[in-house]
Amino acid sequence: MSTNKSHLYFAILHTLGLTQRNLRDILPENAEKYYHKLDTQKLIESGFNIDRAVSIVDKKTDKTVEHVEQTLASLHIRIVHRDDEDFPSLLRELPDCPTILYVRGILPSNDALISIVGSRKHSQYAVSCLEKIIPDLIRAGYGVISGGAYGIDSVAHEITLKNNGYTAAVFGSGVDLYYPPSNRGLFDQIVASGGALISQFPLGMIAEPYNFPIRNAVVAGMSRGTLIAEAGEDSGTLITARLALEANRDAFVIPADITRTGALGSNRLIRDGLGKLITSAEDILSEYQIVDRQTSLLSTMRPDFADPVQESLYEILCRDSVDIDTLSGALQLDSQTIMMSLAMMEIDGIVTSSGGVYRVS
C-alpha cells in the first residue's frame, strides 16, 4: 500500500517530536520541504525551547525516514490528513481535531457510528444488554467505535464482529503497537472484517496513562452519540461521556444495578440529567434518521460463502467501494489471491468492478 509522500513527511515530522498542533500549521504540499529545511534555529523561532529543538534535529536522519516508511508499508498503515475527503467528518468539527490519523484498515464511509464505552470490570448484565442493543444498531446501519481496551470496549467490538457489523478501535498508543497486547487477535479480526485501527499518536508511542483521555476524545468525536454501558464512580468512562457532551454529541446510558459500586457512575449520569436512559437500540435510533443501505446488506442479502476470503471481501465491500490494494492491506493477503477471489465473485454476480474499484452488485 503506497503512502502519499506529503502525508509520509507528516508522519516523519510527528515521529521527530512535532505535535499534532505543530503539524496543523504545515500545508500538506509543504511537508517534505518543511522537513528538509528543519533546523534548530527554525524550531526555536517557532517557539520550541532549545533542548527540545536540539532533540528533534538530532533525530532527523535518513534512518528515521527509512524506519517510518518501512513501518507504514509493512503494517499497511495509512496517514489520513484532516483535509482528506475520507477523514471522519464529525471528528473534523472539533476545535482540537487531530491534524493526521494513522489508520490500519478502512475508515467508515459515513458518520453513522455509536461509540460504546464502559468499565473494564463489567457485569454479565452489561454484556447481556449490549448483546440485545448492538445487533439492532447494526441492522439500522450503524457501526460501533470503542477503545479496544479490556472489558466493555472489547465486548462491544466482539459483539459487533459476531453480527457482521463495522467496528473501529481507537488506540492510546501508536497504531503499530497493540495495547493491550492480549487483544492482538481481536485487533487483527477488526482489520480483517473491514474495520479499522486508528491512532493520533506517532509510531512507536507506548500507551501512557495520559494518552487515554486524548484517545477518548477521538472515540467520542467520531461518533454521533456515546453509549455508556457501565461505569463506576471514578471510571475513565465518565471522561468519555463528558467529552461527548462537550462536543455537542448525545450521551446514552444503560441503567445499572443500584447495589453495584461498579455502576454508580452510570446511574449518576442519568440522575443528573447528563445522559439519556436507554433500554433498547430504538431509544438511540429515535434520535437519528440515518440508515446505511450498504451495511444492512450484511444481514438482509448475505450469500453463503464456502471460501473465507470471499466472505471477508464481501463484508468489506458491503460498506464501501474499494480497490485491490486497499483490500490486500485490510486482509493482509497478496494482491494475486485477492484478484482470484474477486474474479470468482464477479462470475457469481456478487460483485462488480469499474476502473479497478469493486463493489457489491
VOBA-1610 file (N, C-alpha, C; in pm, whole numbers, padded with zeros to 5 digits, always signed):
BEGIN
Met+00086-00119+00000Met+00000+00000+00000Met+00089+00124+00000Ser+00079+00207-00100Ser+00164+00325-00110Ser+00109+00436-00020Thr+00201+00522+00028Thr+00163+00634+00114Thr+00188+00764+00041Asn+00090+00853+00040Asn+00106+00985-00016Asn+00233+01047+00044Lys+00322+01100-00045Lys+00453+01145+00002Lys+00442+01258+00103Ser+00353+01355+00079Ser+00340+01464+00175Ser+00291+01411+00309His+00200+01313+00304His+00149+01254+00427His+00258+01176+00499Leu+00346+01112+00421Leu+00460+01041+00480Leu+00543+01137+00564Tyr+00566+01258+00513Tyr+00650+01352+00587Tyr+00580+01409+00709Phe+00449+01411+00710Phe+00378+01444+00833Phe+00410+01340+00940Ala+00407+01211+00902Ala+00437+01104+00997Ala+00582+01114+01045Ile+00673+01148+00955Ile+00814+01162+00993Ile+00832+01278+01091Leu+00773+01393+01060Leu+00782+01509+01150Leu+00720+01478+01286His+00612+01404+01286His+00546+01363+01410His+00638+01274+01491Thr+00706+01181+01424Thr+00800+01091+01491Thr+00918+01167+01551Leu+00962+01272+01483Leu+01073+01353+01534Leu+01036+01423+01664Gly+00909+01455+01682Gly+00868+01521+01805Gly+00776+01639+01788Leu+00738+01673+01663Leu+00638+01777+01644Leu+00501+01723+01688Thr+00420+01808+01746Thr+00289+01766+01794Thr+00184+01780+01685Gln+00066+01725+01712Gln-00045+01742+01619Gln-00074+01890+01597Arg-00061+01969+01702Arg-00087+02113+01690Arg+00020+02179+01603Asn+00147+02135+01617Asn+00253+02188+01531Asn+00226+02155+01385Leu+00179+02033+01361Leu+00156+01988+01223Leu+00044+02068+01156Arg-00045+02121+01237Arg-00160+02195+01183Arg-00115+02317+01101Asp+00001+02370+01136Asp+00049+02492+01069Asp+00123+02462+00939Ile+00134+02334+00902Ile+00208+02296+00781Ile+00110+02253+00674Leu+00117+02313+00557Leu+00032+02272+00446Leu+00079+02137+00394Pro-00015+02048+00355Pro+00026+01916+00306Pro+00131+01921+00194Glu+00115+02015+00102Glu+00209+02021-00010Glu+00348+02071+00032Asn+00358+02126+00155Asn+00486+02179+00202Asn+00556+02090+00304Ala+00498+01974+00337Ala+00552+01892+00445Ala+00694+01845+00418Glu+00719+01796+00297Glu+00853+01747+00265Glu+00954+01862+00268Lys+00919+01976+00211Lys+01008+02092+00209Lys+01036+02139+00352Tyr+00932+02137+00437Tyr+00947+02177+00577Tyr+01048+02087+00646Tyr+01038+01957+00620Tyr+01131+01861+00682Tyr+01275+01891+00642His+01298+01910+00515His+01436+01929+00467His+01496+02061+00517Lys+01413+02161+00541Lys+01464+02290+00588Lys+01468+02299+00741Leu+01423+02194+00807Leu+01412+02196+00954Leu+01550+02202+01019Asp+01571+02302+01104Asp+01694+02309+01183Asp+01662+02368+01320Thr+01762+02369+01406Thr+01741+02413+01544Thr+01689+02556+01550Gln+01748+02645+01471Gln+01710+02784+01474Gln+01564+02803+01432Lys+01523+02730+01327Lys+01384+02740+01278Lys+01286+02697+01388Leu+01321+02592+01461Leu+01234+02542+01567Leu+01227+02641+01683Ile+01341+02699+01719Ile+01342+02797+01827Ile+01256+02917+01790Glu+01267+02960+01665Glu+01186+03073+01618Glu+01037+03039+01619Ser+01007+02909+01609Ser+00866+02866+01611Ser+00814+02845+01753Gly+00900+02867+01854Gly+00854+02858+01993Gly+00905+02740+02071Phe+00985+02654+02011Phe+01041+02541+02083Phe+01156+02587+02173Asn+01169+02525+02291Asn+01286+02556+02372Asn+01408+02486+02311Ile+01526+02528+02350Ile+01646+02483+02282Ile+01670+02333+02299Asp+01641+02278+02417Asp+01664+02135+02439Asp+01575+02051+02348Arg+01449+02091+02338Arg+01358+02014+02253Arg+01394+02031+02106Ala+01434+02151+02067Ala+01474+02175+01928Ala+01594+02090+01891Val+01692+02082+01979Val+01812+02001+01953Val+01774+01853+01943Ser+01685+01807+02033Ser+01642+01667+02031Ser+01574+01631+01900Ile+01489+01720+01849Ile+01418+01695+01723Ile+01516+01687+01607Val+01608+01782+01600Val+01703+01786+01489Val+01799+01667+01494Asp+01836+01623+01615Asp+01925+01507+01628Asp+01863+01380+01569Lys+01730+01372+01572Lys+01662+01252+01519Lys+01634+01263+01369Lys+01669+01377+01311Lys+01643+01400+01169Lys+01752+01332+01086Thr+01734+01203+01064Thr+01833+01125+00989Thr+01764+01040+00884Asp+01844+00991+00789Asp+01790+00900+00687Asp+01734+00774+00752Lys+01793+00734+00863Lys+01747+00614+00933Lys+01603+00631+00984Thr+01573+00752+01035Thr+01436+00780+01083Thr+01337+00775+00968Val+01373+00838+00857Val+01285+00837+00739Val+01261+00694+00693Glu+01367+00616+00686Glu+01354+00477+00640Glu+01268+00395+00735His+01287+00416+00865His+01209+00340+00965His+01060+00370+00952Val+01025+00499+00942Val+00884+00537+00931Val+00823+00480+00804Glu+00896+00494+00693Glu+00844+00447+00565Glu+00824+00296+00567Gln+00919+00222+00622Gln+00909+00076+00628Gln+00797+00030+00721Thr+00781+00100+00834Thr+00674+00063+00928Thr+00537+00083+00866Leu+00518+00196+00799Leu+00390+00222+00734Leu+00360+00117+00628Ala+00462+00081+00549Ala+00441-00015+00441Ala+00418-00156+00494Ser+00499-00198+00592Ser+00491-00337+00639Ser+00361-00366+00714Leu+00306-00265+00782Leu+00183-00285+00859Leu+00061-00229+00788His+00078-00185+00663His-00033-00130+00584His-00102-00016+00658Ile-00021+00074+00712Ile-00073+00191+00783Ile-00084+00307+00685Arg-00198+00373+00688Arg-00221+00487+00600Arg-00231+00614+00684Ile-00174+00722+00634Ile-00186+00852+00700Ile-00303+00928+00636Val-00397+00971+00718Val-00513+01045+00668Val-00509+01185+00728His-00501+01286+00643His-00494+01425+00685His-00635+01482+00703Arg-00649+01577+00791Arg-00782+01634+00820Arg-00847+01698+00698Asp-00768+01733+00597Asp-00824+01789+00474Asp-00861+01682+00372Asp-00828+01556+00400Asp-00859+01448+00307Asp-01010+01420+00307Glu-01060+01376+00194Glu-01203+01351+00179Glu-01255+01245+00276Asp-01171+01143+00305Asp-01219+01034+00389Asp-01186+01052+00537Phe-01136+01169+00576Phe-01116+01197+00718Phe-01253+01201+00785Pro-01268+01140+00903Pro-01401+01136+00968Pro-01462+01274+00982Ser-01578+01293+00923Ser-01638+01426+00913Ser-01676+01484+01049Leu-01727+01402+01139Leu-01766+01454+01271Leu-01644+01494+01353Leu-01536+01417+01339Leu-01414+01449+01412Leu-01357+01582+01365Arg-01370+01609+01236Arg-01318+01734+01179Arg-01385+01857+01241Glu-01504+01840+01296Glu-01577+01953+01353Glu-01518+02001+01486Leu-01438+01917+01552Leu-01388+01952+01684Leu-01276+02056+01675Pro-01273+02152+01767Pro-01168+02254+01763Pro-01028+02196+01779Asp-01013+02088+01855Asp-00883+02023+01874Asp-00869+01898+01789Cys-00932+01898+01673Cys-00924+01784+01582Cys-00778+01753+01548Pro-00737+01625+01552Pro-00600+01591+01512Pro-00574+01632+01367Thr-00450+01667+01338Thr-00413+01701+01201Thr-00405+01576+01115Ile-00352+01468+01172Ile-00342+01342+01098Ile-00389+01227+01186Leu-00438+01123+01121Leu-00469+00996+01186Leu-00385+00888+01120Tyr-00343+00792+01200Tyr-00278+00672+01149Tyr-00385+00563+01144Val-00403+00501+01029Val-00515+00408+01010Val-00466+00276+00954Arg-00503+00168+01021Arg-00486+00034+00966Arg-00625-00019+00936Gly-00652-00050+00811Gly-00784-00096+00773Gly-00859+00012+00697Ile-00991+00013+00711Ile-01076+00101+00630Ile-01162+00188+00722Leu-01151+00318+00703Leu-01234+00411+00779Leu-01381+00396+00737Pro-01474+00429+00826Pro-01617+00420+00788Pro-01650+00514+00674Ser-01745+00473+00592Ser-01781+00553+00475Ser-01882+00663+00508Asn-01933+00666+00631Asn-02024+00773+00672Asn-02009+00796+00821Asp-02089+00884+00878Asp-02075+00916+01020Asp-02177+00843+01108Ala-02235+00736+01056Ala-02332+00659+01135Ala-02259+00565+01230Leu-02201+00624+01335Leu-02126+00549+01435Leu-02178+00582+01574Ile-02182+00479+01659Ile-02210+00497+01801Ile-02088+00447+01877Ser-02035+00529+01965Ser-01926+00481+02049Ser-01985+00412+02172Ile-01922+00304+02211Ile-01968+00227+02327Ile-01850+00211+02423Val-01869+00257+02546Val-01763+00254+02645Val-01819+00204+02778Gly-01728+00162+02866Gly-01772+00112+02995Gly-01656+00059+03076Ser-01688+00001+03189Ser-01587-00044+03284Ser-01507-00162+03232Arg-01382-00169+03278Arg-01301-00287+03249Arg-01352-00407+03328Lys-01398-00384+03453Lys-01456-00491+03535Lys-01607-00480+03525His-01662-00543+03421His-01804-00526+03392His-01884-00646+03443Ser-02013-00627+03447Ser-02103-00734+03489Ser-02157-00809+03368Gln-02210-00927+03392Gln-02275-01002+03285Gln-02402-00931+03239Tyr-02462-00856+03329Tyr-02581-00778+03293Tyr-02548-00679+03181Ala-02433-00610+03192Ala-02394-00514+03090Ala-02372-00583+02956Val-02309-00701+02960Val-02287-00778+02837Val-02420-00816+02774Ser-02514-00863+02856Ser-02645-00904+02805Ser-02718-00787+02740Cys-02705-00669+02800Cys-02768-00551+02741Cys-02710-00519+02604Leu-02577-00526+02592Leu-02512-00498+02464Leu-02546-00605+02360Glu-02560-00728+02403Glu-02599-00835+02310Glu-02739-00812+02255Lys-02819-00739+02328Lys-02953-00704+02281Lys-02950-00579+02192Ile-02869-00481+02228Ile-02872-00349+02163Ile-02790-00345+02034Ile-02668-00398+02037Ile-02577-00381+01923Ile-02630-00442+01793Pro-02684-00564+01793Pro-02736-00618+01665Pro-02841-00529+01600Asp-02925-00466+01682Asp-03027-00377+01626Asp-02965-00250+01570Leu-02860-00200+01632Leu-02788-00084+01578Leu-02728-00119+01442Ile-02669-00238+01433Ile-02606-00282+01308Ile-02710-00294+01197Arg-02824-00355+01230Arg-02930-00371+01128Arg-02980-00235+01079Ala-02970-00133+01164Ala-03014+00001+01124Ala-02904+00078+01051Gly-02789+00014+01030Gly-02684+00077+00952Gly-02576+00147+01032Tyr-02570+00125+01161Tyr-02470+00189+01245Tyr-02351+00099+01271Gly-02233+00160+01278Gly-02113+00091+01322Gly-02084+00126+01467Val-01989+00054+01525Val-01954+00072+01666Val-01807+00109+01675Ile-01778+00213+01753Ile-01640+00254+01776Ile-01613+00252+01925Ser-01494+00205+01963Ser-01457+00200+02103Ser-01305+00206+02113Gly-01252+00179+02233Gly-01110+00199+02256Gly-01024+00075+02256Gly-01084-00043+02229Gly-01005-00164+02221Gly-00950-00214+02353Ala-00993-00157+02465Ala-00940-00194+02596Ala-01008-00320+02650Tyr-00960-00367+02763Tyr-01027-00477+02831Tyr-01168-00434+02871Gly-01254-00531+02897Gly-01386-00501+02949Gly-01486-00467+02841Ile-01566-00364+02867Ile-01677-00329+02778Ile-01629-00295+02638Asp-01514-00228+02624Asp-01462-00196+02490Asp-01451-00323+02407Ser-01383-00424+02462Ser-01364-00549+02389Ser-01496-00620+02362Val-01584-00617+02460Val-01715-00680+02443Val-01790-00616+02327Ala-01787-00483+02320Ala-01859-00412+02212Ala-01802-00448+02076His-01669-00452+02064His-01607-00491+01937His-01646-00635+01901Glu-01639-00725+01998Glu-01665-00867+01970Glu-01809-00892+01927Ile-01904-00829+01994Ile-02044-00847+01957Ile-02069-00791+01818Thr-02008-00678+01786Thr-02024-00618+01653Thr-01968-00711+01546Leu-01850-00766+01569Leu-01790-00859+01473Leu-01878-00983+01456Lys-01929-01034+01565Lys-02014-01153+01561Lys-02139-01129+01475Asn-02184-01004+01472Asn-02305-00970+01395Asn-02273-00903+01261Asn-02146-00920+01217Asn-02102-00872+01084Asn-02119-00721+01067Gly-02098-00647+01176Gly-02107-00502+01169Gly-01971-00437+01155Tyr-01973-00308+01128Tyr-01848-00232+01118Tyr-01804-00190+01257Thr-01675-00208+01287Thr-01622-00160+01414Thr-01482-00106+01396Ala-01451-00003+01476Ala-01318+00058+01474Ala-01270+00073+01617Ala-01140+00048+01638Ala-01078+00064+01770Ala-00979+00180+01764Val-00990+00271+01858Val-00900+00386+01865Val-00798+00359+01974Phe-00669+00369+01939Phe-00562+00332+02030Phe-00515+00451+02114Gly-00468+00419+02235Gly-00399+00516+02320Gly-00249+00503+02307Ser-00205+00436+02202Ser-00064+00417+02170Ser-00049+00439+02020Gly+00072+00424+01968Gly+00088+00423+01824Gly+00012+00306+01766Val-00039+00321+01644Val-00120+00216+01585Val-00035+00093+01550Asp+00097+00108+01556Asp+00186-00006+01531Asp+00209-00090+01656Leu+00158-00046+01771Leu+00177-00118+01896Leu+00041-00163+01950Tyr+00020-00293+01959Tyr-00107-00344+02011Tyr-00113-00323+02162Tyr-00217-00253+02207Tyr-00238-00238+02351Tyr-00388-00247+02382Pro-00427-00339+02470Pro-00341-00435+02540Pro-00292-00545+02446Pro-00170-00597+02469Pro-00112-00697+02377Pro-00198-00822+02363Ser-00270-00859+02469Ser-00351-00981+02463Ser-00470-00968+02370Asn-00500-00845+02324Asn-00611-00825+02230Asn-00565-00829+02084Arg-00444-00877+02060Arg-00391-00885+01924Arg-00489-00957+01830Gly-00541-01070+01873Gly-00634-01145+01789Gly-00757-01065+01755Leu-00810-00992+01853Leu-00928-00907+01831Leu-00895-00796+01731Phe-00779-00733+01747Phe-00743-00624+01656Phe-00724-00674+01513Asp-00661-00790+01498Asp-00644-00847+01365Asp-00779-00879+01302Gln-00870-00925+01385Gln-01004-00959+01335Gln-01079-00833+01291Ile-01061-00724+01364Ile-01125-00597+01327Ile-01079-00553+01188Val-00948-00559+01164Val-00895-00519+01033Val-00944-00613+00924Ala-00939-00744+00951Ala-00980-00843+00851Ala-01128-00829+00815Ser-01209-00778+00908Ser-01353-00765+00883Ser-01387-00642+00800Gly-01288-00557+00775Gly-01315-00432+00704Gly-01329-00313+00796Gly-01294-00333+00923Gly-01295-00223+01018Gly-01161-00153+01021Ala-01134-00081+01129Ala-01010-00002+01132Ala-00953+00006+01273Leu-00820+00015+01278Leu-00746+00052+01398Leu-00695+00193+01373Ile-00718+00283+01468Ile-00694+00426+01447Ile-00613+00482+01564Ser-00521+00571+01535Ser-00450+00641+01641Ser-00412+00781+01594Gln-00403+00874+01689Gln-00350+01005+01659Gln-00209+01020+01716Phe-00156+00912+01775Phe-00023+00916+01835Phe+00082+00868+01735Pro+00205+00920+01745Pro+00309+00882+01649Pro+00347+00735+01660Leu+00406+00683+01555Leu+00453+00544+01555Leu+00548+00522+01672Gly+00534+00407+01738Gly+00622+00374+01848Gly+00582+00431+01982Met+00479+00514+01988Met+00435+00573+02115Met+00371+00466+02201Ile+00423+00445+02322Ile+00365+00345+02410Ile+00240+00400+02477Ala+00162+00313+02536Ala+00033+00352+02593Ala+00053+00411+02733Glu+00079+00540+02739Glu+00092+00610+02866Glu-00046+00648+02920Pro-00061+00655+03054Pro-00193+00688+03112Pro-00252+00818+03060Tyr-00166+00920+03038Tyr-00220+01049+02995Tyr-00264+01048+02848Asn-00236+00940+02776Asn-00282+00930+02636Asn-00431+00898+02626Phe-00485+00834+02730Phe-00620+00779+02714Phe-00731+00884+02712Pro-00724+00991+02791Pro-00825+01096+02772Pro-00821+01155+02631Ile-00699+01166+02574Ile-00686+01216+02436Ile-00749+01116+02340Arg-00723+00987+02362Arg-00785+00881+02282Arg-00936+00887+02293Asn-00986+00908+02415Asn-01131+00911+02436Asn-01198+01025+02360Ala-01125+01136+02342Ala-01182+01248+02267Ala-01204+01211+02122Val-01116+01128+02065Val-01133+01082+01928Val-01250+00984+01920Val-01260+00893+02017Val-01372+00798+02021Val-01505+00874+02021Ala-01517+00969+02112Ala-01642+01047+02121Ala-01661+01135+01998Gly-01551+01192+01948Gly-01561+01285+01836Gly-01599+01222+01705Met-01568+01094+01687Met-01601+01026+01562Met-01745+00977+01558Ser-01813+00979+01671Ser-01946+00918+01678Ser-02056+01022+01695Arg-02176+00982+01656Arg-02292+01070+01672Arg-02337+01072+01818Gly-02314+00963+01887Gly-02351+00954+02028Gly-02267+00850+02098Thr-02259+00861+02229Thr-02181+00767+02310Thr-02273+00691+02404Leu-02262+00559+02401Leu-02341+00473+02489Leu-02252+00427+02605Ile-02292+00461+02727Ile-02220+00416+02846Ile-02288+00291+02897Ala-02217+00180+02886Ala-02278+00052+02924Ala-02272+00029+03075Glu-02165+00073+03136Glu-02149+00055+03281Glu-02028+00136+03324Ala-02040+00212+03431Ala-01928+00295+03475Ala-01931+00313+03625Gly-01817+00297+03689Gly-01805+00323+03832Gly-01799+00471+03860Glu-01793+00505+03989Glu-01799+00645+04032Glu-01681+00726+03979Asp-01563+00665+03973Asp-01444+00735+03927Asp-01391+00676+03797Ser-01478+00615+03719Ser-01437+00547+03597Ser-01390+00646+03490Gly-01288+00604+03414Gly-01244+00683+03299Gly-01353+00695+03195Thr-01450+00604+03200Thr-01564+00609+03107Thr-01638+00742+03118Leu-01642+00797+03238Leu-01713+00923+03259Leu-01644+01038+03186Ile-01512+01025+03165Ile-01440+01126+03087Ile-01492+01127+02943Thr-01511+01005+02888Thr-01562+00996+02751Thr-01703+01055+02742Ala-01785+01029+02843Ala-01920+01086+02845Ala-01913+01238+02847Arg-01824+01293+02930Arg-01809+01439+02937Arg-01760+01496+02803Leu-01664+01426+02742Leu-01611+01472+02614Leu-01720+01471+02506Ala-01805+01369+02509Ala-01914+01362+02413Ala-02008+01482+02430Leu-02041+01513+02553Leu-02130+01626+02579Leu-02065+01758+02539Glu-01935+01772+02567Glu-01864+01895+02529Glu-01858+01912+02378Ala-01859+01800+02307Ala-01857+01804+02160Ala-01997+01816+02102Asn-02095+01840+02188Asn-02235+01854+02147Asn-02288+01725+02085Arg-02245+01614+02141Arg-02294+01482+02099Arg-02384+01425+02208Asp-02459+01323+02173Asp-02551+01262+02269Asp-02479+01164+02361Ala-02525+01157+02483Ala-02478+01055+02578Ala-02596+00968+02616Phe-02583+00838+02595Phe-02687+00741+02629Phe-02634+00652+02740Val-02721+00614+02833Val-02676+00536+02948Val-02770+00418+02971Ile-02711+00300+02986Ile-02789+00183+03026Ile-02805+00187+03177Pro-02927+00187+03230Pro-02943+00191+03376Pro-02885+00064+03439Ala-02822+00081+03553Ala-02749-00032+03614Ala-02802-00063+03753Asp-02759-00176+03805Asp-02795-00223+03939Asp-02747-00121+04043Ile-02839-00064+04120Ile-02802+00039+04216Ile-02718-00015+04331Thr-02710-00146+04346Thr-02630-00203+04455Thr-02485-00227+04412Arg-02454-00208+04284Arg-02318-00233+04234Arg-02238-00103+04236Thr-02126-00104+04312Thr-02042+00015+04315Thr-01981+00041+04177Gly-01965-00066+04097Gly-01909-00052+03963Gly-02004+00012+03865Ala-02124+00050+03912Ala-02222+00112+03823Ala-02271+00247+03874Leu-02210+00297+03981Leu-02256+00423+04039Leu-02247+00539+03940Gly-02140+00540+03862Gly-02122+00649+03767Gly-02230+00655+03662Ser-02270+00537+03612Ser-02376+00530+03511Ser-02504+00591+03563Asn-02546+00545+03679Asn-02674+00590+03733Asn-02672+00738+03770Arg-02556+00789+03809Arg-02548+00931+03842Arg-02557+01018+03717Leu-02507+00969+03605Leu-02525+01043+03480Leu-02673+01060+03448Ile-02749+00954+03471Ile-02894+00960+03447Ile-02959+01054+03548Arg-02923+01036+03675Arg-02981+01118+03782Arg-02958+01267+03759Asp-02838+01301+03711Asp-02803+01441+03694Asp-02845+01497+03558Gly-02917+01417+03480Gly-02969+01464+03352Gly-02863+01480+03245Leu-02748+01413+03262Leu-02640+01425+03164Leu-02643+01316+03058Gly-02718+01210+03084Gly-02728+01101+02987Gly-02871+01054+02975Lys-02910+01018+02853Lys-03046+00969+02829Lys-03053+00821+02864Leu-03146+00786+02951Leu-03165+00646+02987Leu-03217+00569+02866Ile-03152+00457+02835Ile-03198+00376+02722Ile-03215+00231+02764Thr-03312+00167+02705Thr-03337+00025+02733Thr-03334-00059+02606Ser-03316+00007+02491Ser-03313-00066+02364Ser-03242+00020+02259Ala-03208-00043+02147Ala-03148+00033+02037Ala-03244+00139+01985Glu-03371+00113+01991Glu-03471+00208+01940Glu-03463+00341+02014Asp-03426+00337+02143Asp-03412+00461+02219Asp-03299+00547+02163Ile-03198+00483+02106Ile-03089+00555+02041Ile-03130+00597+01901Leu-03184+00502+01826Leu-03219+00527+01686Leu-03324+00636+01672Ser-03407+00652+01773Ser-03511+00755+01766Ser-03452+00895+01758Glu-03324+00909+01796Glu-03258+01038+01789Glu-03207+01071+01648Tyr-03197+00968+01564Tyr-03135+00984+01432Tyr-03223+00921+01325Gln-03194+00956+01201Gln-03273+00903+01090Gln-03186+00836+00985Ile-03056+00813+01014Ile-02966+00756+00914Ile-02982+00605+00907Val-02996+00551+00787Val-02993+00406+00765Val-02892+00379+00654Asp-02789+00303+00684Asp-02685+00274+00586Asp-02724+00150+00507Arg-02763+00168+00381Arg-02808+00055+00299Arg-02699-00050+00283Gln-02575-00003+00267Gln-02468-00098+00242Gln-02444-00189+00362Thr-02444-00132+00482Thr-02424-00215+00600Thr-02539-00311+00620Ser-02661-00266+00593Ser-02776-00354+00614Ser-02775-00472+00519Leu-02700-00464+00409Leu-02687-00579+00319Leu-02630-00700+00392Leu-02549-00673+00492Leu-02484-00783+00564Leu-02586-00876+00629Ser-02699-00820+00674Ser-02796-00902+00743Ser-02915-00940+00657Thr-02938-00871+00546Thr-03059-00897+00469Thr-03038-00973+00338Met-02917-00962+00278Met-02896-01023+00147Met-02765-01100+00143Arg-02719-01149+00254Arg-02588-01210+00263Arg-02585-01347+00196Pro-02496-01368+00095Pro-02483-01501+00036Pro-02414-01597+00133Asp-02424-01725+00106Asp-02350-01826+00181Asp-02215-01847+00114Phe-02107-01837+00191Phe-01973-01850+00135Phe-01903-01974+00190Ala-01843-02050+00100Ala-01758-02161+00142Ala-01613-02113+00159Asp-01578-02005+00089Asp-01442-01952+00091Asp-01435-01835+00189Pro-01353-01846+00297Pro-01346-01738+00396Pro-01291-01608+00340Val-01205-01615+00237Val-01153-01493+00177Val-01265-01418+00107Gln-01348-01490+00032Gln-01461-01425-00035Gln-01557-01365+00068Glu-01578-01434+00178Glu-01667-01384+00282Glu-01614-01252+00340Ser-01483-01248+00366Ser-01423-01125+00420Ser-01430-01012+00318Leu-01405-01042+00193Leu-01415-00941+00088Leu-01556-00885+00079Tyr-01655-00973+00087Tyr-01794-00930+00079Tyr-01829-00834+00193Glu-01784-00867+00314Glu-01816-00783+00430Glu-01757-00644+00414Ile-01635-00637+00359Ile-01573-00506+00337Ile-01646-00428+00228Leu-01677-00495+00117Leu-01737-00427+00003Leu-01882-00389+00027Cys-01947-00450+00125Cys-02082-00407+00160Cys-02081-00266+00218Arg-01967-00226+00273Arg-01960-00096+00338Arg-01906+00014+00249Asp-01825-00025+00149Asp-01765+00078+00067Asp-01712+00017-00062Ser-01695+00098-00165Ser-01629+00056-00288Ser-01479+00070-00267Val-01404-00035-00298Val-01263-00040-00257Val-01179-00099-00370Asp-01053-00052-00382Asp-00963-00108-00482Asp-00885-00227-00426Ile-00811-00296-00513Ile-00741-00419-00474Ile-00633-00391-00371Asp-00558-00282-00386Asp-00452-00252-00290Asp-00507-00235-00149Thr-00619-00166-00137Thr-00680-00146-00005Thr-00730-00277+00052Leu-00792-00359-00031Leu-00839-00490+00014Leu-00722-00578+00057Ser-00614-00574-00018Ser-00495-00652+00015Ser-00439-00609+00150Gly-00434-00480+00174Gly-00383-00429+00300Gly-00474-00465+00416Ala-00606-00454+00396Ala-00700-00483+00504Ala-00695-00629+00546Leu-00685-00720+00448Leu-00685-00863+00478Leu-00545-00919+00493Gln-00444-00837+00463Gln-00304-00878+00469Gln-00280-01005+00386Leu-00332-01000+00264Leu-00312-01107+00166Leu-00252-01047+00040Asp-00180-01129-00037Asp-00120-01076-00159Asp-00229-01043-00261Ser-00198-00949-00350Ser-00298-00900-00445Ser-00345-01009-00541Gln-00259-01107-00571Gln-00299-01214-00661Gln-00412-01297-00603Thr-00401-01328-00472Thr-00508-01403-00404Thr-00637-01324-00404Ile-00626-01194-00378Ile-00744-01107-00378Ile-00808-01105-00516Met-00727-01091-00620Met-00779-01082-00757Met-00852-01210-00798Met-00796-01325-00759Met-00860-01452-00794Met-00996-01465-00725Ser-01001-01429-00598Ser-01128-01438-00525Ser-01231-01342-00583Leu-01188-01220-00617Leu-01281-01122-00675Leu-01331-01168-00811Ala-01243-01233-00889Ala-01284-01283-01020Ala-01396-01386-01006Met-01382-01476-00909Met-01486-01577-00886Met-01617-01510-00840Met-01605-01407-00757Met-01723-01338-00709Met-01791-01261-00822Glu-01714-01209-00916Glu-01772-01142-01033Glu-01848-01242-01119Ile-01790-01360-01139Ile-01855-01465-01218Ile-01989-01502-01156Asp-01991-01507-01022Asp-02114-01543-00950Asp-02211-01426-00937Gly-02171-01309-00988Gly-02260-01193-00984Gly-02269-01127-00848Ile-02174-01156-00760Ile-02178-01100-00624Ile-02120-00960-00622Val-02013-00937-00699Val-01951-00804-00704Val-01935-00759-00849Thr-01918-00631-00867Thr-01887-00574-00999Thr-01768-00481-00982Ser-01702-00449-01092Ser-01586-00359-01084Ser-01595-00253-01193Ser-01534-00140-01162Ser-01526-00030-01260Ser-01403+00052-01227Gly-01313+00063-01324Gly-01191+00142-01302Gly-01104+00089-01191Gly-01105-00042-01168Gly-01021-00101-01065Gly-01080-00096-00925Val-01203-00043-00914Val-01272-00035-00785Val-01387-00135-00782Tyr-01398-00211-00674Tyr-01500-00317-00663Tyr-01608-00275-00566Arg-01730-00324-00592Arg-01842-00301-00504Arg-01938-00418-00512Val-02026-00429-00411Val-02126-00535-00413Val-02230-00504-00521Ser-02269-00606-00595Ser-02366-00588-00706Ser-02503-00545-00652
//
